[in-house]
């Protein structure tokens, strides 16, 4: 069984990726600092604790497991924090990724799957976003991810590091089997915040900004189910194994939902009211982020089967009621 090093494998997306890799016949090796990840989420393969800035620790893990590929999820990802503390994001995301990439190349690894973001595009009014859209990030989070994409291209030229870059839109939902799910500290994602409010775990959801240039005044996002997302990563790994070369793929459905529309669908799924208040816009938030790309569908053969809003909320609600990690 081939080993795949999964950085951030104890996090929301990384833990789902480990399950998908295991089902596909790989042995996922989680590398995580557990600053934001959960030990209880590591269920599908071995775990190694460490920091991406610790080159000696990375070299030790690469030598021990000799992975055939790296799947890199580990990153800081809070837009509000990135606006206030940009240095933290450049240091952790960029220097950590550079250290990881150098260690991978030194170990002879030539396949790298990278978790990027649609935040690299910034804001393009009334434009659906594809992989050729200009990257003009609005904050240090998006800018750090764009920088890592550039680093990967440089290491492809120098060391033959073939890579697949996935630019995500909003990730939602949870493992329908309930083995892993979404649980952040602090929680910043719309759907779990909304479910907390429905369940009385917080006073109310705050809708940030009601004066955007959208039909109902709230910002619009493209949502993709986490299980569909990680299925694409396994396909991306197979793409590299088949020798098809480096490629960038958007991962979205092309359907945008406003915050108010998500609230309405949550009310329908849970049959409960959603308590919410209205607040000012947050710095760094774009008006509309929707994928206009079908490249992943056409080239990878990706089928986002669970990425319907009611399904994402149903799976998230099931996890919210039955699954959790101990703090």
Secondary structure, DSSP 8 states (H G I E B T S, - for coil): --EEEEETTTSHHHHHHHHHHHHTT-EEEEEE--SS--GGG--SS-EEE--TT-HHHHHHHHHHH--SEEEE------HHHHHH-HHHHIIIIIIHHHHHHHHHHHTT--EEEEEEEGGGS---TT--B-TTS----SSHHHHHHHHHHHHHHHHHHHH--EEEEEEE-EEE---TTSSS----SS---HHHHHHHHHTTSSS-EEEE-S-SSSTTSS-EEEEEEHHHHHHHHHHHHHHHHTT---EEEEE--S-EEEHHHHHHHHHHHHTS---EEEE---TT--SEE-B---HIIIII----TT-SHHHHHHHHHHHHHH-----
